[in-house]
């Protein structure tokens, strides 16, 4: 997959295009993307996703506190694994939002992307104030000589999933549900930084994960079973998201204790896949009580991992 952020650098190849933010690249999105890729192969066209960043709501609604399932880099990596020819990331700006529907079609889809076919959902809206719909797109297709393939309501509803549902599941700590909807494990990606060293004092040394992107959605506070690929090896562990109330913490942190792992990964950027939620964050009556609970958490995690790998 080739990634383009400058529309002027695209090669002059005939394409089949779909358009959207694709936050989460969930199983509903994947159904559309597989149709796009298969169409490209059957009709000799390059498959292209046109996506936008920042998310339009971040630009158009300054007070929007929308949190996204994926960072733009995570979205890129997931799409890269699906077999797409091109990912085009268009910077979304106030100026771009004022482009009329016809100018968007002519300037972007026709002149820049050389679209021969556009595959789009029945309810897709575009152009200034989102005032154009699929019927307008079909009319533009007739005028500018490209075909529009509509993804029907039935096709979309067959996969009863949405990015909103997934965000809700993550916020409520329902990682099983989120992972089922996503078709892969929800991930957190960040740099390993120095922490307070509390985990080591408790006998559970942790990697503190710092996530740069403040728009990334965070799961409900608590403990989770996780895995990570570090230097081509799968490493399992348990993660706590919270403020460490037992030791008078006051700032939310993400701390990962890896099992049977002693490599130095300080300052490395790693991806943490969330497998299963263990429990809510609690304030224990003593540090000893916390240590007993951590031992139970580790046993829960190891039992889960053993069963999954059996």
Secondary structure by P-SEA (a helix, b strand, c coil): ccccccccccccccccccccccccccaaaaaaaaaaaaaaaaabbbbbbbbbcccaaaaacccccccccccaaaaaaaaaaacccbbbbcccccccccccaaaaaaacccccccccbbbbcccccccccccccaaaaaaaaaaabbbbbbbcccccccccccaaaaaaaaaacaaaaaaaaacccccccbbbbbcccccccccbbbbbbbbcccccccccbbbbbbccccccbbbbbcccccccccccccbbbbbbbbcccccccccbbbbbbbccccccccccccaaaaaaaaaaaaaaaaaaaaaaac
